[in-house]
Amino acid sequence: MVQSGDHLWGISGQAQVYGDSYQWPLLYKRNRDDIYDPDLIYPGQVLHIDREASEQQIQLAIDHAKTRGAWALGVVEKADIDYLMLAL
């Protein structure tokens, strides 16, 4: 469950999740119906973890995280939409 101050980067970096912060797009993709803006998650949200991502899906997520570019709170960046379209 999301706590105050949590963010996808930090959650993804936890050993019990992915152990790699750059895999945060996997959390975004898995929870896309509950997360409008991946830069804004809220206390009380329950996030589901994709434990069956292929190596290709993991690499796509990492590549997106590393090349996403500038972002703003409350705005879904085109790069994030493009990632979801490729990842689904």
PyMOL Python script that loads the backbone (N, CA, C, O; Angstrom):
from pymol import cmd

cmd.read_pdbstr("""\
ATOM      1  N   MET A   1       0.851  -1.179   0.000  1.00  0.00           N
ATOM      2  CA  MET A   1       0.000   0.000   0.000  1.00  0.00           C
ATOM      3  C   MET A   1       0.897   1.243   0.000  1.00  0.00           C
ATOM      4  O   MET A   1       1.883   1.314   0.734  1.00  0.00           O
ATOM      5  N   VAL A   2       0.539   2.199  -0.823  1.00  0.00           N
ATOM      6  CA  VAL A   2       1.310   3.435  -0.943  1.00  0.00           C
ATOM      7  C   VAL A   2       1.200   4.239   0.351  1.00  0.00           C
ATOM      8  O   VAL A   2       0.116   4.425   0.903  1.00  0.00           O
ATOM      9  N   GLN A   3       2.356   4.707   0.814  1.00  0.00           N
ATOM     10  CA  GLN A   3       2.438   5.556   1.996  1.00  0.00           C
ATOM     11  C   GLN A   3       2.775   6.986   1.562  1.00  0.00           C
ATOM     12  O   GLN A   3       3.253   7.207   0.449  1.00  0.00           O
ATOM     13  N   SER A   4       2.526   7.930   2.430  1.00  0.00           N
ATOM     14  CA  SER A   4       2.863   9.318   2.151  1.00  0.00           C
ATOM     15  C   SER A   4       4.348   9.425   1.798  1.00  0.00           C
ATOM     16  O   SER A   4       5.199   8.884   2.505  1.00  0.00           O
ATOM     17  N   GLY A   5       4.649  10.111   0.724  1.00  0.00           N
ATOM     18  CA  GLY A   5       6.034  10.301   0.298  1.00  0.00           C
ATOM     19  C   GLY A   5       6.545   9.241  -0.667  1.00  0.00           C
ATOM     20  O   GLY A   5       7.635   9.387  -1.220  1.00  0.00           O
ATOM     21  N   ASP A   6       5.780   8.181  -0.878  1.00  0.00           N
ATOM     22  CA  ASP A   6       6.199   7.140  -1.818  1.00  0.00           C
ATOM     23  C   ASP A   6       6.121   7.642  -3.255  1.00  0.00           C
ATOM     24  O   ASP A   6       5.361   8.556  -3.574  1.00  0.00           O
ATOM     25  N   HIS A   7       6.920   7.025  -4.108  1.00  0.00           N
ATOM     26  CA  HIS A   7       6.899   7.296  -5.542  1.00  0.00           C
ATOM     27  C   HIS A   7       7.312   6.017  -6.254  1.00  0.00           C
ATOM     28  O   HIS A   7       7.956   5.151  -5.662  1.00  0.00           O
ATOM     29  N   LEU A   8       6.943   5.901  -7.516  1.00  0.00           N
ATOM     30  CA  LEU A   8       7.202   4.664  -8.250  1.00  0.00           C
ATOM     31  C   LEU A   8       8.688   4.331  -8.306  1.00  0.00           C
ATOM     32  O   LEU A   8       9.064   3.162  -8.221  1.00  0.00           O
ATOM     33  N   TRP A   9       9.529   5.339  -8.448  1.00  0.00           N
ATOM     34  CA  TRP A   9      10.983   5.144  -8.478  1.00  0.00           C
ATOM     35  C   TRP A   9      11.453   4.452  -7.198  1.00  0.00           C
ATOM     36  O   TRP A   9      12.186   3.465  -7.250  1.00  0.00           O
ATOM     37  N   GLY A  10      11.027   4.975  -6.058  1.00  0.00           N
ATOM     38  CA  GLY A  10      11.450   4.411  -4.779  1.00  0.00           C
ATOM     39  C   GLY A  10      10.874   3.029  -4.524  1.00  0.00           C
ATOM     40  O   GLY A  10      11.569   2.145  -4.023  1.00  0.00           O
ATOM     41  N   ILE A  11       9.619   2.842  -4.862  1.00  0.00           N
ATOM     42  CA  ILE A  11       8.979   1.540  -4.659  1.00  0.00           C
ATOM     43  C   ILE A  11       9.659   0.488  -5.532  1.00  0.00           C
ATOM     44  O   ILE A  11       9.929  -0.620  -5.068  1.00  0.00           O
ATOM     45  N   SER A  12       9.936   0.822  -6.780  1.00  0.00           N
ATOM     46  CA  SER A  12      10.579  -0.126  -7.695  1.00  0.00           C
ATOM     47  C   SER A  12      11.969  -0.522  -7.224  1.00  0.00           C
ATOM     48  O   SER A  12      12.417  -1.642  -7.472  1.00  0.00           O
ATOM     49  N   GLY A  13      12.643   0.380  -6.553  1.00  0.00           N
ATOM     50  CA  GLY A  13      13.988   0.107  -6.075  1.00  0.00           C
ATOM     51  C   GLY A  13      14.052  -0.796  -4.858  1.00  0.00           C
ATOM     52  O   GLY A  13      15.125  -1.291  -4.513  1.00  0.00           O
ATOM     53  N   GLN A  14      12.930  -1.018  -4.206  1.00  0.00           N
ATOM     54  CA  GLN A  14      12.913  -1.882  -3.027  1.00  0.00           C
ATOM     55  C   GLN A  14      13.207  -3.325  -3.433  1.00  0.00           C
ATOM     56  O   GLN A  14      12.710  -3.810  -4.450  1.00  0.00           O
ATOM     57  N   ALA A  15      14.019  -4.000  -2.625  1.00  0.00           N
ATOM     58  CA  ALA A  15      14.424  -5.375  -2.932  1.00  0.00           C
ATOM     59  C   ALA A  15      13.232  -6.307  -3.113  1.00  0.00           C
ATOM     60  O   ALA A  15      13.275  -7.207  -3.951  1.00  0.00           O
ATOM     61  N   GLN A  16      12.177  -6.105  -2.344  1.00  0.00           N
ATOM     62  CA  GLN A  16      11.020  -6.999  -2.435  1.00  0.00           C
ATOM     63  C   GLN A  16      10.127  -6.684  -3.636  1.00  0.00           C
ATOM     64  O   GLN A  16       9.183  -7.424  -3.913  1.00  0.00           O
ATOM     65  N   VAL A  17      10.413  -5.603  -4.342  1.00  0.00           N
ATOM     66  CA  VAL A  17       9.642  -5.266  -5.544  1.00  0.00           C
ATOM     67  C   VAL A  17      10.495  -5.673  -6.752  1.00  0.00           C
ATOM     68  O   VAL A  17      10.396  -6.809  -7.216  1.00  0.00           O
ATOM     69  N   TYR A  18      11.329  -4.763  -7.268  1.00  0.00           N
ATOM     70  CA  TYR A  18      12.193  -5.108  -8.403  1.00  0.00           C
ATOM     71  C   TYR A  18      13.679  -4.975  -8.078  1.00  0.00           C
ATOM     72  O   TYR A  18      14.521  -5.549  -8.770  1.00  0.00           O
ATOM     73  N   GLY A  19      14.002  -4.226  -7.035  1.00  0.00           N
ATOM     74  CA  GLY A  19      15.403  -4.022  -6.707  1.00  0.00           C
ATOM     75  C   GLY A  19      16.119  -3.138  -7.713  1.00  0.00           C
ATOM     76  O   GLY A  19      17.349  -3.107  -7.748  1.00  0.00           O
ATOM     77  N   ASP A  20      15.366  -2.424  -8.524  1.00  0.00           N
ATOM     78  CA  ASP A  20      15.928  -1.561  -9.565  1.00  0.00           C
ATOM     79  C   ASP A  20      14.942  -0.425  -9.821  1.00  0.00           C
ATOM     80  O   ASP A  20      13.869  -0.637 -10.385  1.00  0.00           O
ATOM     81  N   SER A  21      15.313   0.763  -9.407  1.00  0.00           N
ATOM     82  CA  SER A  21      14.415   1.913  -9.559  1.00  0.00           C
ATOM     83  C   SER A  21      14.046   2.188 -11.004  1.00  0.00           C
ATOM     84  O   SER A  21      12.960   2.697 -11.280  1.00  0.00           O
ATOM     85  N   TYR A  22      14.943   1.856 -11.935  1.00  0.00           N
ATOM     86  CA  TYR A  22      14.664   2.104 -13.349  1.00  0.00           C
ATOM     87  C   TYR A  22      13.525   1.241 -13.896  1.00  0.00           C
ATOM     88  O   TYR A  22      13.087   1.448 -15.028  1.00  0.00           O
ATOM     89  N   GLN A  23      13.047   0.290 -13.121  1.00  0.00           N
ATOM     90  CA  GLN A  23      11.935  -0.546 -13.570  1.00  0.00           C
ATOM     91  C   GLN A  23      10.575   0.025 -13.164  1.00  0.00           C
ATOM     92  O   GLN A  23       9.558  -0.656 -13.297  1.00  0.00           O
ATOM     93  N   TRP A  24      10.545   1.270 -12.668  1.00  0.00           N
ATOM     94  CA  TRP A  24       9.271   1.865 -12.249  1.00  0.00           C
ATOM     95  C   TRP A  24       8.205   1.842 -13.350  1.00  0.00           C
ATOM     96  O   TRP A  24       7.024   1.729 -13.023  1.00  0.00           O
ATOM     97  N   PRO A  25       8.564   1.943 -14.659  1.00  0.00           N
ATOM     98  CA  PRO A  25       7.497   1.885 -15.660  1.00  0.00           C
ATOM     99  C   PRO A  25       6.696   0.576 -15.632  1.00  0.00           C
ATOM    100  O   PRO A  25       5.545   0.551 -16.067  1.00  0.00           O
ATOM    101  N   LEU A  26       7.291  -0.503 -15.129  1.00  0.00           N
ATOM    102  CA  LEU A  26       6.534  -1.752 -15.000  1.00  0.00           C
ATOM    103  C   LEU A  26       5.380  -1.581 -14.013  1.00  0.00           C
ATOM    104  O   LEU A  26       4.285  -2.098 -14.234  1.00  0.00           O
ATOM    105  N   LEU A  27       5.629  -0.856 -12.927  1.00  0.00           N
ATOM    106  CA  LEU A  27       4.551  -0.576 -11.966  1.00  0.00           C
ATOM    107  C   LEU A  27       3.485   0.301 -12.608  1.00  0.00           C
ATOM    108  O   LEU A  27       2.288   0.077 -12.427  1.00  0.00           O
ATOM    109  N   TYR A  28       3.927   1.284 -13.347  1.00  0.00           N
ATOM    110  CA  TYR A  28       2.981   2.173 -14.032  1.00  0.00           C
ATOM    111  C   TYR A  28       2.111   1.373 -14.992  1.00  0.00           C
ATOM    112  O   TYR A  28       0.888   1.514 -14.992  1.00  0.00           O
ATOM    113  N   LYS A  29       2.736   0.536 -15.807  1.00  0.00           N
ATOM    114  CA  LYS A  29       1.989  -0.255 -16.786  1.00  0.00           C
ATOM    115  C   LYS A  29       1.001  -1.187 -16.087  1.00  0.00           C
ATOM    116  O   LYS A  29      -0.162  -1.268 -16.484  1.00  0.00           O
ATOM    117  N   ARG A  30       1.449  -1.881 -15.061  1.00  0.00           N
ATOM    118  CA  ARG A  30       0.593  -2.858 -14.373  1.00  0.00           C
ATOM    119  C   ARG A  30      -0.594  -2.180 -13.694  1.00  0.00           C
ATOM    120  O   ARG A  30      -1.662  -2.779 -13.571  1.00  0.00           O
ATOM    121  N   ASN A  31      -0.414  -0.935 -13.252  1.00  0.00           N
ATOM    122  CA  ASN A  31      -1.447  -0.221 -12.501  1.00  0.00           C
ATOM    123  C   ASN A  31      -2.033   0.944 -13.288  1.00  0.00           C
ATOM    124  O   ASN A  31      -2.574   1.882 -12.701  1.00  0.00           O
ATOM    125  N   ARG A  32      -1.928   0.889 -14.611  1.00  0.00           N
ATOM    126  CA  ARG A  32      -2.338   2.006 -15.472  1.00  0.00           C
ATOM    127  C   ARG A  32      -3.793   2.412 -15.290  1.00  0.00           C
ATOM    128  O   ARG A  32      -4.137   3.567 -15.540  1.00  0.00           O
ATOM    129  N   ASP A  33      -4.653   1.499 -14.864  1.00  0.00           N
ATOM    130  CA  ASP A  33      -6.060   1.852 -14.655  1.00  0.00           C
ATOM    131  C   ASP A  33      -6.273   2.676 -13.390  1.00  0.00           C
ATOM    132  O   ASP A  33      -7.307   3.324 -13.231  1.00  0.00           O
ATOM    133  N   ASP A  34      -5.286   2.648 -12.488  1.00  0.00           N
ATOM    134  CA  ASP A  34      -5.399   3.363 -11.215  1.00  0.00           C
ATOM    135  C   ASP A  34      -4.443   4.539 -11.091  1.00  0.00           C
ATOM    136  O   ASP A  34      -4.551   5.326 -10.151  1.00  0.00           O
ATOM    137  N   ILE A  35      -3.509   4.667 -12.028  1.00  0.00           N
ATOM    138  CA  ILE A  35      -2.520   5.753 -11.990  1.00  0.00           C
ATOM    139  C   ILE A  35      -2.699   6.601 -13.240  1.00  0.00           C
ATOM    140  O   ILE A  35      -2.444   6.138 -14.352  1.00  0.00           O
ATOM    141  N   TYR A  36      -3.137   7.840 -13.056  1.00  0.00           N
ATOM    142  CA  TYR A  36      -3.279   8.750 -14.196  1.00  0.00           C
ATOM    143  C   TYR A  36      -1.907   9.277 -14.609  1.00  0.00           C
ATOM    144  O   TYR A  36      -1.515   9.182 -15.772  1.00  0.00           O
ATOM    145  N   ASP A  37      -1.187   9.832 -13.642  1.00  0.00           N
ATOM    146  CA  ASP A  37       0.130  10.416 -13.870  1.00  0.00           C
ATOM    147  C   ASP A  37       1.140   9.606 -13.067  1.00  0.00           C
ATOM    148  O   ASP A  37       1.028   9.550 -11.842  1.00  0.00           O
ATOM    149  N   PRO A  38       2.121   8.976 -13.708  1.00  0.00           N
ATOM    150  CA  PRO A  38       3.070   8.161 -12.956  1.00  0.00           C
ATOM    151  C   PRO A  38       3.919   8.953 -11.965  1.00  0.00           C
ATOM    152  O   PRO A  38       4.604   8.367 -11.126  1.00  0.00           O
ATOM    153  N   ASP A  39       3.879  10.264 -12.056  1.00  0.00           N
ATOM    154  CA  ASP A  39       4.614  11.097 -11.107  1.00  0.00           C
ATOM    155  C   ASP A  39       3.792  11.396  -9.859  1.00  0.00           C
ATOM    156  O   ASP A  39       4.292  12.009  -8.916  1.00  0.00           O
ATOM    157  N   LEU A  40       2.531  10.964  -9.850  1.00  0.00           N
ATOM    158  CA  LEU A  40       1.645  11.214  -8.708  1.00  0.00           C
ATOM    159  C   LEU A  40       0.933   9.932  -8.298  1.00  0.00           C
ATOM    160  O   LEU A  40       0.028   9.461  -8.986  1.00  0.00           O
ATOM    161  N   ILE A  41       1.352   9.382  -7.180  1.00  0.00           N
ATOM    162  CA  ILE A  41       0.606   8.285  -6.575  1.00  0.00           C
ATOM    163  C   ILE A  41       0.203   8.754  -5.188  1.00  0.00           C
ATOM    164  O   ILE A  41       0.808   9.671  -4.632  1.00  0.00           O
ATOM    165  N   TYR A  42      -0.806   8.130  -4.641  1.00  0.00           N
ATOM    166  CA  TYR A  42      -1.420   8.665  -3.428  1.00  0.00           C
ATOM    167  C   TYR A  42      -1.456   7.642  -2.304  1.00  0.00           C
ATOM    168  O   TYR A  42      -1.618   6.446  -2.547  1.00  0.00           O
ATOM    169  N   PRO A  43      -1.302   8.124  -1.057  1.00  0.00           N
ATOM    170  CA  PRO A  43      -1.399   7.231   0.094  1.00  0.00           C
ATOM    171  C   PRO A  43      -2.709   6.442   0.044  1.00  0.00           C
ATOM    172  O   PRO A  43      -3.776   6.981  -0.250  1.00  0.00           O
ATOM    173  N   GLY A  44      -2.590   5.171   0.336  1.00  0.00           N
ATOM    174  CA  GLY A  44      -3.754   4.297   0.331  1.00  0.00           C
ATOM    175  C   GLY A  44      -3.928   3.522  -0.959  1.00  0.00           C
ATOM    176  O   GLY A  44      -4.634   2.514  -0.984  1.00  0.00           O
ATOM    177  N   GLN A  45      -3.294   3.977  -2.038  1.00  0.00           N
ATOM    178  CA  GLN A  45      -3.384   3.220  -3.288  1.00  0.00           C
ATOM    179  C   GLN A  45      -2.720   1.861  -3.092  1.00  0.00           C
ATOM    180  O   GLN A  45      -1.692   1.752  -2.423  1.00  0.00           O
ATOM    181  N   VAL A  46      -3.303   0.856  -3.666  1.00  0.00           N
ATOM    182  CA  VAL A  46      -2.723  -0.484  -3.641  1.00  0.00           C
ATOM    183  C   VAL A  46      -2.153  -0.751  -5.029  1.00  0.00           C
ATOM    184  O   VAL A  46      -2.877  -0.748  -6.025  1.00  0.00           O
ATOM    185  N   LEU A  47      -0.848  -0.982  -5.077  1.00  0.00           N
ATOM    186  CA  LEU A  47      -0.186  -1.238  -6.351  1.00  0.00           C
ATOM    187  C   LEU A  47       0.054  -2.732  -6.524  1.00  0.00           C
ATOM    188  O   LEU A  47       0.433  -3.430  -5.584  1.00  0.00           O
ATOM    189  N   HIS A  48      -0.172  -3.199  -7.727  1.00  0.00           N
ATOM    190  CA  HIS A  48       0.085  -4.592  -8.065  1.00  0.00           C
ATOM    191  C   HIS A  48       1.434  -4.667  -8.769  1.00  0.00           C
ATOM    192  O   HIS A  48       1.785  -3.786  -9.553  1.00  0.00           O
ATOM    193  N   ILE A  49       2.179  -5.720  -8.484  1.00  0.00           N
ATOM    194  CA  ILE A  49       3.529  -5.881  -9.018  1.00  0.00           C
ATOM    195  C   ILE A  49       3.517  -6.952 -10.096  1.00  0.00           C
ATOM    196  O   ILE A  49       3.047  -8.067  -9.870  1.00  0.00           O
ATOM    197  N   ASP A  50       4.031  -6.612 -11.259  1.00  0.00           N
ATOM    198  CA  ASP A  50       4.146  -7.567 -12.366  1.00  0.00           C
ATOM    199  C   ASP A  50       5.374  -8.429 -12.115  1.00  0.00           C
ATOM    200  O   ASP A  50       6.506  -7.973 -12.282  1.00  0.00           O
ATOM    201  N   ARG A  51       5.151  -9.655 -11.719  1.00  0.00           N
ATOM    202  CA  ARG A  51       6.252 -10.585 -11.433  1.00  0.00           C
ATOM    203  C   ARG A  51       6.584 -11.462 -12.640  1.00  0.00           C
ATOM    204  O   ARG A  51       7.499 -12.283 -12.576  1.00  0.00           O
ATOM    205  N   GLU A  52       5.856 -11.294 -13.722  1.00  0.00           N
ATOM    206  CA  GLU A  52       6.054 -12.161 -14.881  1.00  0.00           C
ATOM    207  C   GLU A  52       6.511 -11.395 -16.117  1.00  0.00           C
ATOM    208  O   GLU A  52       6.335 -11.863 -17.242  1.00  0.00           O
ATOM    209  N   ALA A  53       7.094 -10.226 -15.911  1.00  0.00           N
ATOM    210  CA  ALA A  53       7.573  -9.438 -17.047  1.00  0.00           C
ATOM    211  C   ALA A  53       8.725 -10.171 -17.731  1.00  0.00           C
ATOM    212  O   ALA A  53       9.603 -10.729 -17.073  1.00  0.00           O
ATOM    213  N   SER A  54       8.701 -10.158 -19.047  1.00  0.00           N
ATOM    214  CA  SER A  54       9.784 -10.782 -19.815  1.00  0.00           C
ATOM    215  C   SER A  54      11.018  -9.877 -19.777  1.00  0.00           C
ATOM    216  O   SER A  54      10.937  -8.711 -19.390  1.00  0.00           O
ATOM    217  N   GLU A  55      12.139 -10.427 -20.177  1.00  0.00           N
ATOM    218  CA  GLU A  55      13.364  -9.626 -20.249  1.00  0.00           C
ATOM    219  C   GLU A  55      13.170  -8.453 -21.210  1.00  0.00           C
ATOM    220  O   GLU A  55      13.675  -7.358 -20.964  1.00  0.00           O
ATOM    221  N   GLN A  56      12.450  -8.679 -22.284  1.00  0.00           N
ATOM    222  CA  GLN A  56      12.180  -7.612 -23.253  1.00  0.00           C
ATOM    223  C   GLN A  56      11.337  -6.510 -22.613  1.00  0.00           C
ATOM    224  O   GLN A  56      11.613  -5.328 -22.817  1.00  0.00           O
ATOM    225  N   GLN A  57      10.313  -6.882 -21.842  1.00  0.00           N
ATOM    226  CA  GLN A  57       9.470  -5.893 -21.167  1.00  0.00           C
ATOM    227  C   GLN A  57      10.268  -5.118 -20.122  1.00  0.00           C
ATOM    228  O   GLN A  57      10.099  -3.908 -19.971  1.00  0.00           O
ATOM    229  N   ILE A  58      11.131  -5.819 -19.410  1.00  0.00           N
ATOM    230  CA  ILE A  58      11.973  -5.158 -18.407  1.00  0.00           C
ATOM    231  C   ILE A  58      12.898  -4.157 -19.083  1.00  0.00           C
ATOM    232  O   ILE A  58      13.035  -3.026 -18.617  1.00  0.00           O
ATOM    233  N   GLN A  59      13.531  -4.562 -20.173  1.00  0.00           N
ATOM    234  CA  GLN A  59      14.452  -3.661 -20.872  1.00  0.00           C
ATOM    235  C   GLN A  59      13.719  -2.460 -21.454  1.00  0.00           C
ATOM    236  O   GLN A  59      14.242  -1.346 -21.430  1.00  0.00           O
ATOM    237  N   LEU A  60      12.516  -2.674 -21.974  1.00  0.00           N
ATOM    238  CA  LEU A  60      11.711  -1.569 -22.496  1.00  0.00           C
ATOM    239  C   LEU A  60      11.402  -0.565 -21.384  1.00  0.00           C
ATOM    240  O   LEU A  60      11.467   0.646 -21.596  1.00  0.00           O
ATOM    241  N   ALA A  61      11.067  -1.076 -20.206  1.00  0.00           N
ATOM    242  CA  ALA A  61      10.781  -0.205 -19.061  1.00  0.00           C
ATOM    243  C   ALA A  61      12.019   0.588 -18.656  1.00  0.00           C
ATOM    244  O   ALA A  61      11.940   1.794 -18.426  1.00  0.00           O
ATOM    245  N   ILE A  62      13.148  -0.083 -18.571  1.00  0.00           N
ATOM    246  CA  ILE A  62      14.395   0.588 -18.186  1.00  0.00           C
ATOM    247  C   ILE A  62      14.763   1.655 -19.219  1.00  0.00           C
ATOM    248  O   ILE A  62      15.136   2.773 -18.860  1.00  0.00           O
ATOM    249  N   ASP A  63      14.657   1.307 -20.484  1.00  0.00           N
ATOM    250  CA  ASP A  63      14.966   2.278 -21.545  1.00  0.00           C
ATOM    251  C   ASP A  63      14.062   3.506 -21.438  1.00  0.00           C
ATOM    252  O   ASP A  63      14.522   4.636 -21.600  1.00  0.00           O
ATOM    253  N   HIS A  64      12.781   3.281 -21.165  1.00  0.00           N
ATOM    254  CA  HIS A  64      11.859   4.412 -21.014  1.00  0.00           C
ATOM    255  C   HIS A  64      12.264   5.279 -19.828  1.00  0.00           C
ATOM    256  O   HIS A  64      12.304   6.504 -19.935  1.00  0.00           O
ATOM    257  N   ALA A  65      12.561   4.648 -18.711  1.00  0.00           N
ATOM    258  CA  ALA A  65      12.930   5.406 -17.510  1.00  0.00           C
ATOM    259  C   ALA A  65      14.183   6.250 -17.750  1.00  0.00           C
ATOM    260  O   ALA A  65      14.296   7.363 -17.237  1.00  0.00           O
ATOM    261  N   LYS A  66      15.106   5.724 -18.519  1.00  0.00           N
ATOM    262  CA  LYS A  66      16.370   6.428 -18.753  1.00  0.00           C
ATOM    263  C   LYS A  66      16.274   7.513 -19.823  1.00  0.00           C
ATOM    264  O   LYS A  66      17.121   8.405 -19.872  1.00  0.00           O
ATOM    265  N   THR A  67      15.254   7.448 -20.680  1.00  0.00           N
ATOM    266  CA  THR A  67      15.178   8.395 -21.795  1.00  0.00           C
ATOM    267  C   THR A  67      13.900   9.227 -21.776  1.00  0.00           C
ATOM    268  O   THR A  67      13.604   9.926 -22.746  1.00  0.00           O
ATOM    269  N   ARG A  68      13.156   9.163 -20.710  1.00  0.00           N
ATOM    270  CA  ARG A  68      11.837   9.788 -20.630  1.00  0.00           C
ATOM    271  C   ARG A  68      11.878  11.292 -20.872  1.00  0.00           C
ATOM    272  O   ARG A  68      10.978  11.834 -21.514  1.00  0.00           O
ATOM    273  N   GLY A  69      12.873  11.954 -20.386  1.00  0.00           N
ATOM    274  CA  GLY A  69      12.955  13.402 -20.538  1.00  0.00           C
ATOM    275  C   GLY A  69      12.243  14.143 -19.421  1.00  0.00           C
ATOM    276  O   GLY A  69      11.948  13.584 -18.364  1.00  0.00           O
ATOM    277  N   ALA A  70      11.977  15.407 -19.679  1.00  0.00           N
ATOM    278  CA  ALA A  70      11.366  16.283 -18.674  1.00  0.00           C
ATOM    279  C   ALA A  70       9.957  15.813 -18.333  1.00  0.00           C
ATOM    280  O   ALA A  70       9.266  15.223 -19.163  1.00  0.00           O
ATOM    281  N   TRP A  71       9.543  16.086 -17.096  1.00  0.00           N
ATOM    282  CA  TRP A  71       8.207  15.708 -16.654  1.00  0.00           C
ATOM    283  C   TRP A  71       7.651  16.792 -15.747  1.00  0.00           C
ATOM    284  O   TRP A  71       8.393  17.623 -15.223  1.00  0.00           O
ATOM    285  N   ALA A  72       6.345  16.774 -15.571  1.00  0.00           N
ATOM    286  CA  ALA A  72       5.662  17.740 -14.707  1.00  0.00           C
ATOM    287  C   ALA A  72       4.555  17.017 -13.952  1.00  0.00           C
ATOM    288  O   ALA A  72       3.908  16.115 -14.485  1.00  0.00           O
ATOM    289  N   LEU A  73       4.349  17.422 -12.715  1.00  0.00           N
ATOM    290  CA  LEU A  73       3.287  16.821 -11.906  1.00  0.00           C
ATOM    291  C   LEU A  73       1.922  17.158 -12.478  1.00  0.00           C
ATOM    292  O   LEU A  73       1.662  18.292 -12.881  1.00  0.00           O
ATOM    293  N   GLY A  74       1.057  16.156 -12.506  1.00  0.00           N
ATOM    294  CA  GLY A  74      -0.309  16.364 -12.958  1.00  0.00           C
ATOM    295  C   GLY A  74      -0.500  16.316 -14.459  1.00  0.00           C
ATOM    296  O   GLY A  74      -1.608  16.509 -14.959  1.00  0.00           O
ATOM    297  N   VAL A  75       0.583  16.059 -15.175  1.00  0.00           N
ATOM    298  CA  VAL A  75       0.531  15.990 -16.635  1.00  0.00           C
ATOM    299  C   VAL A  75       1.047  14.620 -17.054  1.00  0.00           C
ATOM    300  O   VAL A  75       2.095  14.177 -16.583  1.00  0.00           O
ATOM    301  N   VAL A  76       0.324  13.956 -17.924  1.00  0.00           N
ATOM    302  CA  VAL A  76       0.818  12.692 -18.465  1.00  0.00           C
ATOM    303  C   VAL A  76       1.637  13.027 -19.702  1.00  0.00           C
ATOM    304  O   VAL A  76       1.106  13.508 -20.703  1.00  0.00           O
ATOM    305  N   GLU A  77       2.928  12.768 -19.619  1.00  0.00           N
ATOM    306  CA  GLU A  77       3.820  13.107 -20.714  1.00  0.00           C
ATOM    307  C   GLU A  77       3.580  12.186 -21.912  1.00  0.00           C
ATOM    308  O   GLU A  77       3.206  11.024 -21.752  1.00  0.00           O
ATOM    309  N   LYS A  78       3.797  12.716 -23.091  1.00  0.00           N
ATOM    310  CA  LYS A  78       3.636  11.929 -24.315  1.00  0.00           C
ATOM    311  C   LYS A  78       4.535  10.701 -24.276  1.00  0.00           C
ATOM    312  O   LYS A  78       4.144   9.634 -24.750  1.00  0.00           O
ATOM    313  N   ALA A  79       5.724  10.835 -23.720  1.00  0.00           N
ATOM    314  CA  ALA A  79       6.642   9.699 -23.632  1.00  0.00           C
ATOM    315  C   ALA A  79       6.032   8.561 -22.818  1.00  0.00           C
ATOM    316  O   ALA A  79       6.240   7.391 -23.141  1.00  0.00           O
ATOM    317  N   ASP A  80       5.283   8.891 -21.768  1.00  0.00           N
ATOM    318  CA  ASP A  80       4.640   7.855 -20.953  1.00  0.00           C
ATOM    319  C   ASP A  80       3.520   7.167 -21.726  1.00  0.00           C
ATOM    320  O   ASP A  80       3.353   5.951 -21.632  1.00  0.00           O
ATOM    321  N   ILE A  81       2.763   7.933 -22.479  1.00  0.00           N
ATOM    322  CA  ILE A  81       1.697   7.357 -23.306  1.00  0.00           C
ATOM    323  C   ILE A  81       2.309   6.451 -24.374  1.00  0.00           C
ATOM    324  O   ILE A  81       1.817   5.350 -24.623  1.00  0.00           O
ATOM    325  N   ASP A  82       3.380   6.924 -24.998  1.00  0.00           N
ATOM    326  CA  ASP A  82       4.060   6.120 -26.016  1.00  0.00           C
ATOM    327  C   ASP A  82       4.587   4.819 -25.418  1.00  0.00           C
ATOM    328  O   ASP A  82       4.487   3.762 -26.041  1.00  0.00           O
ATOM    329  N   TYR A  83       5.152   4.896 -24.202  1.00  0.00           N
ATOM    330  CA  TYR A  83       5.643   3.687 -23.536  1.00  0.00           C
ATOM    331  C   TYR A  83       4.509   2.686 -23.336  1.00  0.00           C
ATOM    332  O   TYR A  83       4.659   1.505 -23.649  1.00  0.00           O
ATOM    333  N   LEU A  84       3.384   3.152 -22.820  1.00  0.00           N
ATOM    334  CA  LEU A  84       2.258   2.243 -22.588  1.00  0.00           C
ATOM    335  C   LEU A  84       1.803   1.591 -23.892  1.00  0.00           C
ATOM    336  O   LEU A  84       1.487   0.401 -23.912  1.00  0.00           O
ATOM    337  N   MET A  85       1.770   2.348 -24.959  1.00  0.00           N
ATOM    338  CA  MET A  85       1.342   1.800 -26.249  1.00  0.00           C
ATOM    339  C   MET A  85       2.302   0.702 -26.723  1.00  0.00           C
ATOM    340  O   MET A  85       1.867  -0.313 -27.267  1.00  0.00           O
ATOM    341  N   LEU A  86       3.592   0.907 -26.517  1.00  0.00           N
ATOM    342  CA  LEU A  86       4.585  -0.097 -26.908  1.00  0.00           C
ATOM    343  C   LEU A  86       4.560  -1.308 -25.988  1.00  0.00           C
ATOM    344  O   LEU A  86       4.735  -2.442 -26.434  1.00  0.00           O
ATOM    345  N   ALA A  87       4.343  -1.061 -24.705  1.00  0.00           N
ATOM    346  CA  ALA A  87       4.461  -2.112 -23.695  1.00  0.00           C
ATOM    347  C   ALA A  87       3.251  -3.032 -23.636  1.00  0.00           C
ATOM    348  O   ALA A  87       3.352  -4.148 -23.125  1.00  0.00           O
ATOM    349  N   LEU A  88       2.122  -2.591 -24.143  1.00  0.00           N
ATOM    350  CA  LEU A  88       0.910  -3.414 -24.027  1.00  0.00           C
ATOM    351  C   LEU A  88       0.794  -4.442 -25.120  1.00  0.00           C
ATOM    352  O   LEU A  88      -0.173  -5.205 -25.151  1.00  0.00           O
TER     353      LEU A  88
END
""", "prot")
cmd.dss("prot")
cmd.show_as("cartoon", "prot")
cmd.util.cbc("prot")
cmd.orient("prot")
